[in-house]
C-alpha cells in the first residue's frame, strides 16, 4: 500500500488513488440506466471503501447534478470519513466569479454536505471566469468555511501559474490541477503541466487514466463500446489498433503481477511523483480491479518498457 498523498500544500491527505464519479448517474455519455444502474454504483462505492479508497471526485455537470446527489447519499452513509471534490462549470453567460457562491451552495445541497473538501474550476475560460477574480471568489469560500481547498481542472501550465499566484495573495495554496493523463495521453509530460505541478507543489489529478476503458484491454477495432464513446477520437479504429501494442505489454505485466491490465496501467501513473490517478468505476468488479493497482510496484525496467511502448503518445495535445 502506498503512503498517503497530500493534495498540494493543502491540509488534505488521501490514499493516492482516487475515484472518478462522472459515470455515476450520467445517462447521456455513460448510459446509466441502460448498461448499469444504481445498485451497480452502490457496489462500486462499497468496493472502493472496502479497499480503503477515501477520495471521490464529482462535478455539478456530471449527470446534470445526479452524480453529486448519488455520491452525497453514499458518503453520508459511509462508516468512515471521506474526502469529496466537486467542480464549478464556468458556462458562458453564467455570471462570472459572482456566480460561484450560489453554484457552490447548490452543489452542497445536492451532496447533502455542509462543506466540500476540494472545489475546482472545471475548465479555464478567461472571458467568463477571469482567473484572478475567480480565485478571489474561491478564497472567500475558503475563508467562509464552505470549501477546504481550491483546485483547477483542464488548466494549462500558464493558467495554473496564474491561479497559483492569485491564490497566493490570499495565503491559500492551489491544491491540484485535474487533467487527462494516461499511457495513451502523456501530454502533461510535454506541455509543461506536470513540470509546473512539481515546481509549485500542486498535485496532478489524472483523469481518464484508463482512456475511457481502452486501457482495460477489452476493446478492439471490432468491439468498441456502445453509445457516445464510440464517436470519441480515442475509439477511432486507427487509435484502437495503435493502442494494442501498449495493451500487449500491459497484459504481459498483468500476468507477471497476478493483476488486471487496468491495474497495471494505473500503477504506471502511481509510480509518478505528484500524481494521483482518479479512475472511474461503474461496478464492484471495476472498482476492485482499480484498487488492485495500489498493491502493484512496477520496477524500473517495467516502467521503462511501458514508457518506450507509449512514447508515441508523449506529445502535446
C-alpha positions in Angstrom: 0.0 0.0 0.0 1.3 3.4 -0.9 1.9 6.2 1.6 -0.9 8.8 1.8 -0.6 11.8 -0.6 -1.1 15.4 0.3 -3.1 17.5 -2.2 -0.6 20.2 -2.9 0.3 22.2 0.2 -3.3 22.0 1.5 -4.2 20.1 4.7 -5.9 17.3 2.7 -4.3 13.9 2.7 -5.7 11.0 0.8 -4.9 7.5 -0.4 -3.0 8.2 -3.7 -5.7 6.5 -5.8 -9.0 8.4 -6.1 -12.3 7.6 -7.6 -13.8 9.5 -10.5 -17.6 9.7 -10.3 -18.5 11.0 -13.8 -20.4 7.9 -14.7 -22.5 7.8 -11.6 -25.9 8.9 -12.8 -24.8 10.1 -16.3 -27.2 8.8 -18.8 -26.1 10.7 -21.9 -22.5 9.7 -22.2 -22.1 6.7 -19.9 -25.6 5.2 -20.4 -26.5 5.0 -16.7 -29.8 3.2 -16.5 -29.1 1.2 -19.7 -25.7 -0.6 -19.3 -25.6 -0.4 -15.4 -27.8 1.0 -12.7 -28.0 2.4 -9.1 -27.1 -0.9 -7.5 -24.0 -1.2 -9.6 -22.9 2.2 -8.4 -23.6 1.2 -4.8 -21.5 -1.9 -5.3 -18.7 0.1 -6.9 -18.7 2.6 -4.0 -18.8 -0.2 -1.4 -15.8 -1.9 -3.0 -13.9 1.4 -3.1 -14.5 2.0 0.6 -13.6 -1.7 1.5 -10.3 -1.2 -0.4 -9.5 1.9 1.7 -10.1 4.5 -1.1 -11.1 7.8 0.5 -11.1 10.4 -2.3 -14.1 10.9 -4.5 -14.3 13.4 -7.4 -17.5 14.6 -9.0 -18.9 17.8 -10.7 -22.1 19.7 -11.0 -22.4 18.9 -14.7 -22.0 15.1 -14.3 -25.4 13.7 -15.0 -26.8 17.3 -14.5 -26.3 17.0 -10.8 -27.2 13.4 -10.4 -23.6 12.3 -9.7 -23.4 14.8 -6.8 -26.7 13.5 -5.4 -25.6 9.9 -5.6 -22.2 10.5 -4.2 -23.5 12.6 -1.4 -26.0 9.9 -0.4 -23.3 7.3 -0.3 -20.8 9.4 1.5 -23.3 10.3 4.2 -23.8 6.6 4.9 -20.1 5.8 4.9 -18.7 4.1 8.0 -15.6 6.4 7.9 -14.8 10.0 6.8 -14.2 10.5 3.1 -12.7 13.4 1.0 -15.1 14.8 -1.5 -14.2 17.0 -4.5 -16.6 18.7 -7.0 -16.3 21.3 -9.7 -17.8 24.6 -10.9 -18.6 24.9 -14.6 -17.8 28.4 -16.0 -20.5 28.2 -18.6 -20.8 31.2 -20.9 -23.2 33.8 -19.6 -23.5 32.2 -16.2 -22.4 35.3 -14.3 -18.6 35.0 -13.9 -16.9 34.8 -10.5 -20.0 36.3 -8.8 -22.0 33.1 -9.6 -19.6 30.8 -7.8 -21.0 31.1 -4.3 -24.6 30.4 -5.5 -23.4 27.4 -7.6 -21.4 26.0 -4.6 -24.5 26.3 -2.4 -26.4 24.2 -4.9 -23.7 21.6 -5.1 -23.6 21.4 -1.3 -27.4 20.9 -1.3 -27.2 18.1 -3.8 -24.3 16.5 -1.9 -26.2 17.0 1.4 -22.9 18.1 3.0 -22.1 21.3 5.0 -18.8 21.8 3.1 -16.8 20.3 0.2 -13.1 19.3 0.8 -11.9 20.3 -2.7 -13.7 22.7 -5.0 -12.3 23.0 -8.6 -12.9 25.2 -11.6 -13.8 22.7 -14.3 -12.0 24.4 -17.1 -10.4 27.8 -17.8 -12.5 30.5 -19.6 -10.8 33.8 -19.4 -13.9 35.6 -20.7 -16.5 34.0 -18.4 -14.2 33.4 -15.4 -11.1 35.6 -15.4 -8.5 33.7 -13.3 -7.6 36.3 -10.7 -11.2 37.4 -9.7 -12.3 33.7 -9.9 -9.6 32.8 -7.4 -10.6 35.7 -5.2 -14.1 34.3 -5.1 -12.8 30.9 -4.2 -10.6 32.3 -1.5 -13.7 33.9 0.0 -15.4 30.5 0.1 -12.3 29.0 1.9 -12.5 31.8 4.5 -16.2 31.2 4.8 -15.7 27.5 5.6 -17.7 26.2 2.6 -14.6 24.6 1.0 -11.4 23.2 2.4 -9.1 23.6 -0.6 -9.1 25.1 -4.1 -8.3 23.2 -7.3 -8.4 23.7 -11.1 -9.1 21.4 -13.9 -8.0 21.3 -17.6 -5.8 24.4 -16.9 -2.6 24.8 -19.0 0.7 25.4 -17.2 0.4 29.2 -17.7 -3.2 29.2 -16.5 -2.3 27.1 -13.5 0.6 29.5 -12.6 -1.8 32.5 -12.8 -4.3 30.7 -10.5 -1.5 29.8 -8.1 -0.2 33.4 -8.0 -3.8 34.8 -7.4 -4.5 32.4 -4.5 -1.0 33.0 -3.0 -2.0 36.7 -2.5 -4.6 35.3 -0.1 -2.2 32.9 1.6 -4.1 30.0 0.1 -2.3 27.2 -1.9 -3.5 25.8 -5.2 -4.1 22.2 -4.2 -4.5 20.5 -7.6 -4.9 20.6 -11.4 -7.0 17.8 -12.8 -6.0 16.9 -16.4 -6.2 13.9 -18.7 -3.2 11.7 -18.3 -2.6 8.1 -19.2 -0.2 5.8 -21.1 -2.2 6.9 -24.2 -2.2 10.6 -23.4 1.2 11.7 -22.0 0.7 15.3 -22.9 1.2 16.6 -19.3 4.8 15.5 -19.6 5.5 17.7 -22.6 3.1 20.7 -22.3 4.6 21.9 -19.1 1.7 20.9 -16.8 3.5 18.2 -14.9 6.7 20.2 -14.5 4.7 23.2 -13.2 2.8 21.0 -10.8 6.1 19.7 -9.4 7.7 23.2 -9.3 4.7 24.8 -7.5 3.9 21.9 -5.2 0.5 21.2 -6.9 -0.9 17.7 -7.2 -1.8 16.5 -10.7 -5.1 14.6 -10.6 -5.1 12.3 -13.6 -8.5 11.7 -15.1 -9.2 9.1 -17.7 -6.2 7.1 -16.6 -7.7 4.1 -18.5 -8.7 6.2 -21.5 -12.5 5.6 -21.1 -11.8 1.8 -20.8 -9.5 1.4 -23.8 -6.6 0.5 -21.4 -8.6 -2.3 -19.8 -7.8 -4.5 -22.9 -11.4 -5.4 -23.5 -11.8 -3.3 -26.7 -10.5 -3.9 -30.2 -11.3 -2.1 -33.5 -14.1 -4.7 -33.9 -15.5 -4.3 -30.4 -15.8 -0.7 -29.4 -18.2 0.4 -26.7 -21.8 1.4 -27.4 -23.1 4.9 -27.1 -21.3 8.3 -27.4 -17.9 6.8 -26.5 -17.9 5.1 -29.9 -17.7 8.5 -31.5 -14.8 9.8 -29.4 -11.4 10.2 -31.0 -9.6 7.5 -28.9 -12.1 4.9 -30.1 -11.4 5.6 -33.8 -10.3 2.3 -35.4 -6.7 3.5 -36.1 -6.3 4.6 -32.4 -7.7 1.4 -31.0 -5.4 -0.5 -33.3 -2.3 1.6 -32.4 -3.1 1.0 -28.7 -2.8 -2.8 -29.0 1.0 -2.8 -28.7 0.8 -1.0 -25.4 -2.0 -3.3 -24.2 0.1 -6.3 -25.1 2.8 -5.2 -22.8 0.3 -4.4 -20.1 -1.2 -7.9 -20.5 2.2 -9.5 -20.0 3.0 -7.4 -16.9 -0.5 -8.1 -15.5 0.2 -11.8 -15.8 3.5 -11.4 -14.1 1.9 -9.4 -11.2 -1.2 -11.5 -10.9 -3.3 -8.5 -11.7 -5.5 -7.0 -14.4 -4.4 -4.9 -17.4 -6.3 -1.9 -15.9 -4.5 -2.2 -12.6 -1.1 -2.1 -14.2 -2.0 0.9 -16.3 -3.0 2.7 -13.2 0.2 1.5 -11.3 2.3 3.2 -14.0 0.7 6.5 -13.0 1.1 5.7 -9.3 4.8 5.5 -9.9 4.9 9.1 -10.9 5.6 11.7 -8.2 3.0 14.4 -7.6 0.3 12.4 -9.5 -2.9 10.9 -8.1 -5.0 9.0 -10.7 -8.8 9.0 -10.4 -10.2 6.2 -12.5 -13.9 5.7 -12.8 -15.8 2.6 -11.7 -19.3 1.7 -12.7 -19.4 -1.7 -11.0 -18.0 -3.5 -8.0 -15.7 -5.6 -10.3 -14.3 -2.5 -11.9 -13.7 -0.8 -8.6 -11.9 -3.9 -7.2 -9.7 -4.1 -10.3 -8.7 -0.4 -10.0 -7.9 -0.7 -6.3 -5.6 -3.6 -7.0 -3.2 -1.0 -8.5 -2.2 0.0 -5.0 -0.6 -3.4 -4.5 1.5 -3.3 -7.6 5.0 -1.9 -7.5 6.5 -1.7 -11.0 10.3 -1.9 -11.2 12.4 0.4 -13.2 12.7 -2.0 -16.1 8.9 -2.5 -16.3 8.3 1.3 -16.2 10.9 1.8 -18.9 9.2 -0.8 -21.0 5.8 1.0 -20.7 7.4 4.4 -21.3 9.0 3.1 -24.5 5.8 1.4 -25.8 3.8 4.6 -25.2 6.4 7.1 -26.5 4.2 7.9 -29.5 1.6 9.4 -27.1 4.1 11.7 -25.4 3.0 14.7 -27.4 1.2 17.9 -26.5 -2.5 18.0 -27.3 
